[in-house]
Amino acid sequence: MTRRSALVIAGLVVALCSVLLAGTGAAAAGAAGTRALATRVAAAPGGPRWRTAEPIPGLAALNLGGSAGFNSISCATAGNCSAGGFYAAKNTHTQAFVVNETNGVWGTAEEVPGTAALNATRAATASVSCATAGNCSAGGFYTDASGHQQAFIVAETNGTWGTAVEVPGSGALNAGGLAAIKSVSCATAGNCAAGGFYTDASGHEQAFVVAETNGTWGTAVEVPGSGALNAGGFAAIKSVSCGAPGDCGAGGYYASDNIARIPLTQPFVVSETNGRWGTAEEVPGAKSLNAGGSAAVESVSCTAAGTCGAGGEYTSGAPATQAFVVAEAGGRWGTATEAPGSGALNAGGYAAINSVSCASAGSCSAGGFYQDASFHTQALAVSETSGTWGSAEEVPGTAALNAGTTGGAMTSSVSCASAGNCSAGGFYTDASGSGQAFAVIEVNGTWHAANEVFGSQALNTGGAASVGAVSCAAAGRCSAGGSYTVRHRHFVQLFVVDEF
């Protein structure tokens, strides 16, 4: 996975966070007892509030190696969610975990069933998607006894996780021994799609997709047309979203060429219609934007068949990394454009969209980061209304929070329950240089002031915390998770927090 760190998002996260973030059991009793307290993050007077962050129950007992990451969360209904990521066992091998919330109460984290038998050294849950309460799918990777990284998929039915299996057909594709699921999306229970990457016999990384129909996963295939695009041998699906069963959109990157073994990446999109994947295409308009040769689709969100939004980053001729957005309507992808207003903000030349969430056709919100004239990274938000993207803005309130001399802040995840009603989270650097987690809400199209996630600073004695993922089942009814560090032990632990 280290080659992947060349991509701008991974590089920035490593530079600013220094560790993947997590949750501890030591403060569980106190945190649980104060969950009902309102947080500092408000929608509006009398509106919804974020509760107090609490360590993921049971994770501390699993995470004896002190390294963990919160990668994904999905809420089918308010208070009914599933989440996943990884933790380090006592032998420092990383393991994949899942955890469920039922009726507003988080259960105990568990190693993904079946991965103990599959995984010799390193595993993680990368993505979770829930179509209905207790009916979800998740995917990620594990390392087999031969030291090869393989992709896995696992399903939850009626609140019980089944046994993880290697993605059908992925082993035959993965002759080079490096594969993973990066994203999963379920339109209805048992009707999902997933995507990621594998390494072929020539050592080239290729993008793949796989679909589930009526509860049965089909065979993974190379994304149609991506092999022809991927002359530089470096491609992957980064995000999948399904608007209806068998009708999904996906995006990622491919290498059009490479110079001195450095891949020149381009963003691509591909659509599934009536259960059949079409041909991958370079994001329309991206070539004219991407003069610097480093670009990717980071996030895709589909509200109906052939109706999606997406965002990511490209490198202009300056060179500077810029944020872009693009939309699909009627099954056709439009032309990518720089996120309006982001160029003016991005005086330091380093920006990207990390996350896009669409509540309905033409009504989306997105988050990411930009670098100001002082070369401090700032958290970014931008919203689309009736098909028109507004002007990107620094997330309100983060300027006051992000007071550290390094000036590191980012919006990591956005989720919209209805048009103009969204929640987001990420991190900032406080005046003492510690990384802290923030949450922010958008109400009727207006972003309110971000605040530190209530209770996270008390957990975060090691000074590195972040919200990793957010999911909203209804306006003002969201859940989120992230990580924090524990001083002295240098442990990374994970937390969850709910908005009600």
ZIPELIN-V747035 format. One record per pair of residues at least 24 apart in sequence whose ideal C-beta (glycine too) atoms are under 7 Angstrom apart, sorted by the first residue. I is the first residue (numbers start at 1). J is the second residue. D is the distance in whole Angstrom. If there is no record, write none. Layout:
<<I & J & D> <I & J & D>>
This chain:
<<7 & 296 & 6> <8 & 294 & 7> <8 & 313 & 6> <8 & 321 & 5> <8 & 352 & 6> <9 & 298 & 6> <9 & 352 & 6> <9 & 354 & 6> <12 & 377 & 7> <16 & 377 & 7> <16 & 408 & 4> <16 & 410 & 7> <17 & 427 & 7> <17 & 435 & 6> <17 & 464 & 6> <17 & 466 & 6> <18 & 464 & 6> <19 & 464 & 5> <19 & 485 & 6> <19 & 492 & 5> <20 & 67 & 7> <20 & 68 & 7> <20 & 69 & 4> <20 & 483 & 6> <20 & 492 & 6> <21 & 69 & 7> <21 & 70 & 7> <21 & 464 & 6> <21 & 465 & 6> <21 & 466 & 5> <21 & 468 & 6> <21 & 482 & 5> <21 & 483 & 2> <21 & 484 & 6> <21 & 492 & 6> <22 & 63 & 7> <22 & 68 & 3> <22 & 69 & 7> <22 & 70 & 7> <22 & 483 & 4> <22 & 484 & 7> <22 & 492 & 4> <22 & 493 & 4> <22 & 494 & 4> <23 & 55 & 4> <23 & 56 & 4> <23 & 59 & 5> <23 & 483 & 7> <23 & 484 & 7> <23 & 493 & 4> <23 & 494 & 3> <23 & 495 & 4> <24 & 55 & 5> <24 & 60 & 5> <24 & 459 & 7> <24 & 486 & 6> <24 & 491 & 7> <24 & 493 & 4> <25 & 55 & 5> <25 & 59 & 7> <25 & 60 & 3> <25 & 61 & 6> <26 & 60 & 7> <27 & 55 & 6> <27 & 458 & 7> <27 & 459 & 6> <28 & 54 & 7> <28 & 55 & 5> <28 & 57 & 6> <31 & 55 & 6> <31 & 455 & 6> <34 & 455 & 7> <39 & 451 & 7> <39 & 453 & 7> <39 & 454 & 3> <40 & 451 & 4> <40 & 452 & 6> <40 & 454 & 5> <41 & 439 & 5> <41 & 440 & 7> <41 & 441 & 7> <41 & 451 & 4> <42 & 448 & 7> <43 & 441 & 5> <43 & 443 & 5> <43 & 448 & 6> <43 & 476 & 6> <44 & 443 & 6> <44 & 448 & 7> <47 & 443 & 7> <47 & 476 & 7> <48 & 476 & 3> <48 & 499 & 5> <48 & 500 & 6> <49 & 499 & 7> <50 & 439 & 5> <50 & 453 & 7> <50 & 454 & 6> <50 & 497 & 6> <50 & 499 & 5> <51 & 497 & 6> <51 & 498 & 5> <51 & 500 & 7> <52 & 454 & 5> <52 & 455 & 4> <53 & 453 & 5> <53 & 454 & 7> <53 & 455 & 4> <53 & 456 & 5> <53 & 459 & 6> <53 & 495 & 4> <53 & 497 & 4> <54 & 495 & 6> <54 & 496 & 6> <55 & 459 & 7> <55 & 493 & 6> <55 & 494 & 7> <55 & 495 & 6> <56 & 99 & 6> <56 & 106 & 7> <56 & 109 & 5> <56 & 494 & 5> <56 & 495 & 7> <56 & 496 & 6> <57 & 106 & 6> <57 & 107 & 7> <57 & 108 & 5> <57 & 109 & 7> <58 & 108 & 4> <58 & 109 & 4> <59 & 87 & 6> <59 & 109 & 4> <59 & 493 & 7> <59 & 494 & 6> <60 & 493 & 6> <62 & 87 & 5> <62 & 97 & 7> <62 & 109 & 6> <62 & 111 & 7> <63 & 87 & 4> <63 & 88 & 6> <63 & 493 & 7> <64 & 89 & 6> <64 & 90 & 4> <65 & 89 & 6> <65 & 90 & 6> <65 & 92 & 4> <66 & 489 & 6> <66 & 490 & 7> <66 & 491 & 3> <66 & 492 & 6> <67 & 94 & 7> <67 & 492 & 5> <68 & 483 & 7> <68 & 492 & 5> <68 & 493 & 6> <68 & 494 & 5> <69 & 124 & 7> <69 & 483 & 7> <70 & 468 & 4> <70 & 469 & 6> <70 & 481 & 4> <70 & 482 & 5> <70 & 483 & 6> <70 & 494 & 5> <71 & 124 & 7> <71 & 125 & 6> <71 & 126 & 5> <71 & 127 & 7> <71 & 468 & 7> <71 & 469 & 7> <72 & 125 & 7> <72 & 126 & 7> <72 & 127 & 5> <72 & 128 & 4> <72 & 469 & 5> <73 & 128 & 7> <73 & 469 & 5> <73 & 471 & 5> <73 & 479 & 6> <73 & 480 & 7> <73 & 481 & 5> <74 & 128 & 5> <74 & 129 & 5> <74 & 130 & 4> <74 & 136 & 6> <74 & 471 & 5> <75 & 130 & 7> <75 & 471 & 4> <75 & 472 & 7> <75 & 473 & 4> <75 & 479 & 5> <76 & 130 & 4> <76 & 131 & 6> <76 & 132 & 5> <76 & 133 & 5> <76 & 473 & 7> <77 & 133 & 5> <77 & 473 & 5> <78 & 473 & 5> <78 & 474 & 5> <78 & 477 & 4> <79 & 103 & 5> <79 & 104 & 4> <80 & 133 & 4> <80 & 134 & 7> <81 & 130 & 7> <81 & 471 & 6> <81 & 479 & 5> <82 & 128 & 5> <82 & 130 & 5> <82 & 136 & 5> <82 & 156 & 6> <83 & 128 & 6> <83 & 481 & 5> <83 & 496 & 7> <84 & 125 & 3> <84 & 128 & 5> <84 & 138 & 5> <85 & 124 & 7> <85 & 125 & 6> <85 & 494 & 7> <86 & 123 & 7> <86 & 124 & 4> <86 & 125 & 7> <93 & 121 & 5> <93 & 122 & 6> <94 & 122 & 5> <94 & 123 & 6> <94 & 124 & 6> <95 & 119 & 7> <95 & 123 & 5> <96 & 123 & 4> <96 & 124 & 5> <96 & 125 & 4> <96 & 140 & 5> <96 & 142 & 7> <97 & 125 & 6> <98 & 125 & 6> <98 & 138 & 6> <98 & 161 & 6> <100 & 159 & 7> <101 & 479 & 6> <102 & 159 & 7> <104 & 498 & 7> <106 & 496 & 6> <112 & 154 & 6> <112 & 161 & 7> <112 & 164 & 5> <113 & 161 & 5> <113 & 162 & 7> <113 & 163 & 5> <113 & 164 & 6> <114 & 154 & 7> <114 & 163 & 4> <114 & 164 & 4> <114 & 165 & 7> <115 & 142 & 6> <115 & 152 & 7> <115 & 164 & 5> <118 & 142 & 5> <118 & 144 & 7> <118 & 152 & 7> <118 & 164 & 6> <119 & 143 & 6> <120 & 144 & 6> <120 & 145 & 5> <126 & 180 & 6> <126 & 181 & 6> <126 & 182 & 6> <127 & 181 & 6> <127 & 182 & 7> <127 & 183 & 5> <127 & 184 & 4> <128 & 184 & 7> <129 & 184 & 5> <129 & 185 & 5> <129 & 186 & 4> <129 & 192 & 6> <130 & 186 & 7> <131 & 186 & 4> <131 & 187 & 7> <131 & 188 & 5> <131 & 189 & 5> <132 & 189 & 5> <134 & 158 & 5> <134 & 159 & 4> <135 & 189 & 4> <136 & 186 & 7> <137 & 184 & 5> <137 & 186 & 5> <137 & 192 & 5> <137 & 212 & 7> <138 & 184 & 6> <139 & 181 & 3> <139 & 184 & 5> <139 & 194 & 5> <140 & 180 & 7> <140 & 181 & 6> <141 & 179 & 7> <141 & 180 & 4> <141 & 181 & 7> <148 & 177 & 3> <149 & 177 & 6> <149 & 178 & 5> <149 & 179 & 6> <149 & 180 & 6> <150 & 174 & 6> <150 & 179 & 6> <151 & 179 & 5> <151 & 180 & 5> <151 & 181 & 5> <151 & 196 & 6> <152 & 181 & 7> <153 & 181 & 6> <153 & 194 & 6> <153 & 217 & 6> <167 & 210 & 6> <167 & 220 & 5> <168 & 217 & 5> <168 & 218 & 7> <168 & 219 & 5> <168 & 220 & 6> <169 & 219 & 4> <169 & 220 & 4> <170 & 198 & 6> <170 & 208 & 7> <170 & 220 & 4> <173 & 198 & 5> <173 & 208 & 6> <173 & 220 & 6> <173 & 222 & 7> <174 & 198 & 4> <174 & 199 & 6> <175 & 200 & 6> <175 & 201 & 4> <176 & 200 & 6> <176 & 201 & 6> <176 & 203 & 5> <182 & 236 & 6> <182 & 237 & 6> <182 & 238 & 6> <183 & 237 & 6> <183 & 238 & 7> <183 & 239 & 5> <183 & 240 & 4> <184 & 240 & 7> <185 & 240 & 5> <185 & 241 & 5> <185 & 242 & 4> <185 & 248 & 6> <186 & 242 & 7> <187 & 242 & 4> <187 & 243 & 7> <187 & 244 & 5> <187 & 245 & 5> <188 & 245 & 5> <190 & 214 & 5> <190 & 215 & 4> <191 & 245 & 4> <191 & 246 & 7> <192 & 242 & 7> <193 & 240 & 5> <193 & 242 & 5> <193 & 248 & 4> <193 & 272 & 6> <194 & 240 & 6> <195 & 237 & 3> <195 & 240 & 5> <195 & 250 & 5> <196 & 236 & 6> <196 & 237 & 6> <197 & 235 & 7> <197 & 236 & 4> <197 & 237 & 7> <204 & 233 & 3> <205 & 233 & 6> <205 & 234 & 5> <205 & 235 & 6> <205 & 236 & 6> <206 & 230 & 6> <206 & 235 & 5> <207 & 235 & 4> <207 & 236 & 5> <207 & 237 & 5> <207 & 252 & 6> <207 & 254 & 7> <209 & 237 & 6> <209 & 250 & 6> <209 & 277 & 6> <211 & 275 & 7> <213 & 275 & 7> <223 & 270 & 5> <223 & 277 & 7> <223 & 280 & 5> <224 & 277 & 5> <224 & 278 & 7> <224 & 279 & 5> <224 & 280 & 6> <225 & 279 & 4> <225 & 280 & 4> <226 & 254 & 6> <226 & 268 & 7> <226 & 280 & 4> <229 & 254 & 5> <229 & 268 & 6> <229 & 280 & 6> <229 & 282 & 7> <230 & 254 & 4> <230 & 255 & 6> <231 & 255 & 7> <231 & 256 & 6> <231 & 257 & 6> <232 & 256 & 6> <232 & 257 & 5> <232 & 258 & 4> <232 & 263 & 5> <232 & 264 & 6> <234 & 263 & 4> <234 & 265 & 7> <238 & 296 & 6> <238 & 297 & 6> <238 & 298 & 6> <239 & 297 & 7> <239 & 298 & 7> <239 & 299 & 5> <239 & 300 & 4> <240 & 300 & 7> <241 & 300 & 5> <241 & 301 & 5> <241 & 302 & 4> <241 & 308 & 6> <242 & 302 & 6> <243 & 302 & 4> <243 & 303 & 6> <243 & 304 & 4> <243 & 305 & 5> <243 & 307 & 6> <243 & 308 & 7> <244 & 304 & 6> <244 & 305 & 5> <246 & 272 & 6> <246 & 274 & 5> <246 & 275 & 4> <247 & 272 & 6> <247 & 273 & 6> <247 & 274 & 7> <247 & 305 & 3> <247 & 306 & 7> <248 & 272 & 4> <248 & 302 & 6> <249 & 300 & 5> <249 & 302 & 5> <249 & 308 & 4> <249 & 328 & 6> <250 & 300 & 6> <251 & 297 & 3> <251 & 300 & 5> <251 & 310 & 5> <252 & 296 & 6> <252 & 297 & 6> <253 & 295 & 7> <253 & 296 & 4> <253 & 297 & 7> <264 & 293 & 4> <265 & 294 & 5> <265 & 295 & 6> <265 & 296 & 6> <266 & 290 & 6> <266 & 295 & 6> <267 & 295 & 5> <267 & 296 & 5> <267 & 297 & 4> <267 & 312 & 6> <268 & 297 & 7> <269 & 297 & 6> <269 & 310 & 7> <269 & 333 & 5> <271 & 306 & 7> <271 & 331 & 6> <273 & 331 & 7> <283 & 326 & 6> <283 & 333 & 7> <283 & 336 & 5> <284 & 333 & 6> <284 & 334 & 7> <284 & 335 & 5> <284 & 336 & 6> <285 & 335 & 4> <285 & 336 & 4> <286 & 314 & 6> <286 & 336 & 5> <289 & 314 & 5> <289 & 316 & 7> <289 & 324 & 6> <289 & 336 & 6> <289 & 338 & 7> <290 & 314 & 4> <290 & 315 & 6> <291 & 315 & 7> <291 & 316 & 6> <291 & 317 & 4> <292 & 316 & 6> <292 & 317 & 6> <292 & 319 & 4> <298 & 352 & 7> <298 & 353 & 6> <298 & 354 & 6> <299 & 353 & 7> <299 & 354 & 7> <299 & 355 & 5> <299 & 356 & 4> <300 & 356 & 7> <301 & 356 & 5> <301 & 357 & 5> <301 & 358 & 4> <301 & 364 & 6> <303 & 358 & 5> <303 & 359 & 7> <303 & 360 & 5> <303 & 361 & 6> <304 & 361 & 7> <306 & 330 & 6> <306 & 331 & 3> <307 & 361 & 5> <309 & 356 & 5> <309 & 358 & 5> <309 & 364 & 4> <309 & 384 & 7> <310 & 356 & 6> <311 & 353 & 3> <311 & 356 & 5> <311 & 366 & 5> <312 & 352 & 7> <312 & 353 & 6> <313 & 351 & 7> <313 & 352 & 4> <313 & 353 & 7> <318 & 349 & 6> <320 & 346 & 7> <320 & 349 & 3> <321 & 349 & 7> <321 & 350 & 5> <321 & 351 & 6> <321 & 352 & 6> <322 & 346 & 6> <322 & 351 & 6> <323 & 351 & 4> <323 & 352 & 5> <323 & 353 & 5> <323 & 368 & 6> <324 & 353 & 7> <325 & 353 & 6> <325 & 366 & 6> <325 & 389 & 6> <339 & 382 & 5> <339 & 389 & 7> <339 & 392 & 5> <340 & 389 & 5> <340 & 390 & 7> <340 & 391 & 5> <340 & 392 & 6> <341 & 391 & 3> <341 & 392 & 4> <342 & 370 & 6> <342 & 380 & 7> <342 & 392 & 4> <345 & 370 & 5> <345 & 392 & 6> <345 & 394 & 7> <346 & 370 & 4> <346 & 371 & 6> <347 & 372 & 6> <347 & 373 & 4> <348 & 372 & 6> <348 & 373 & 6> <348 & 375 & 4> <350 & 377 & 7> <351 & 380 & 7> <354 & 411 & 6> <354 & 412 & 6> <355 & 411 & 7> <355 & 412 & 7> <355 & 413 & 5> <355 & 414 & 4> <356 & 414 & 7> <357 & 414 & 5> <357 & 415 & 5> <357 & 416 & 4> <357 & 422 & 6> <358 & 416 & 7> <359 & 416 & 4> <359 & 417 & 7> <359 & 418 & 5> <359 & 419 & 5> <360 & 419 & 5> <362 & 386 & 5> <362 & 387 & 4> <363 & 419 & 4> <363 & 420 & 7> <364 & 416 & 7> <365 & 414 & 5> <365 & 416 & 5> <365 & 422 & 5> <365 & 442 & 6> <366 & 414 & 6> <367 & 411 & 3> <367 & 414 & 4> <367 & 424 & 5> <368 & 411 & 6> <369 & 409 & 7> <369 & 410 & 4> <369 & 411 & 7> <374 & 407 & 7> <376 & 407 & 2> <377 & 407 & 6> <377 & 408 & 5> <377 & 409 & 6> <377 & 410 & 6> <378 & 402 & 7> <378 & 409 & 5> <379 & 409 & 4> <379 & 410 & 6> <379 & 411 & 5> <379 & 426 & 5> <379 & 428 & 7> <380 & 411 & 6> <381 & 411 & 6> <381 & 424 & 7> <381 & 447 & 5> <383 & 420 & 7> <383 & 442 & 7> <383 & 445 & 6> <385 & 420 & 7> <385 & 445 & 6> <395 & 440 & 6> <395 & 447 & 7> <395 & 450 & 5> <396 & 447 & 5> <396 & 448 & 6> <396 & 449 & 5> <396 & 450 & 6> <397 & 449 & 3> <397 & 450 & 4> <397 & 451 & 6> <398 & 428 & 6> <398 & 438 & 7> <398 & 450 & 5> <401 & 428 & 5> <401 & 430 & 7> <401 & 438 & 6> <401 & 450 & 7> <401 & 452 & 7> <402 & 428 & 4> <402 & 429 & 6> <403 & 430 & 6> <403 & 431 & 4> <404 & 429 & 3> <404 & 430 & 6> <404 & 431 & 6> <404 & 433 & 5> <405 & 433 & 7> <406 & 433 & 7> <412 & 466 & 6> <412 & 467 & 6> <412 & 468 & 6> <413 & 467 & 7> <413 & 468 & 7> <413 & 469 & 5> <413 & 470 & 4> <414 & 470 & 7> <415 & 470 & 5> <415 & 471 & 5> <415 & 472 & 4> <415 & 478 & 6> <416 & 472 & 7> <417 & 472 & 4> <417 & 473 & 7> <417 & 474 & 5> <417 & 475 & 5> <418 & 475 & 5> <420 & 444 & 5> <420 & 445 & 4> <421 & 475 & 4> <422 & 472 & 7> <423 & 470 & 5> <423 & 472 & 5> <423 & 478 & 4> <423 & 499 & 6> <424 & 470 & 6> <425 & 467 & 3> <425 & 470 & 5> <425 & 480 & 5> <425 & 482 & 7> <426 & 466 & 7> <426 & 467 & 6> <427 & 465 & 7> <427 & 466 & 4> <427 & 467 & 7> <434 & 463 & 3> <435 & 463 & 6> <435 & 464 & 4> <435 & 465 & 6> <435 & 466 & 6> <436 & 460 & 7> <436 & 465 & 5> <437 & 465 & 4> <437 & 466 & 5> <437 & 467 & 5> <437 & 482 & 5> <438 & 467 & 7> <439 & 467 & 6> <439 & 480 & 6> <453 & 497 & 6> <456 & 484 & 6> <456 & 495 & 6> <459 & 484 & 5> <459 & 495 & 6> <460 & 484 & 4> <460 & 485 & 6> <461 & 486 & 6> <461 & 487 & 4> <462 & 486 & 5> <462 & 487 & 5> <462 & 490 & 7>>
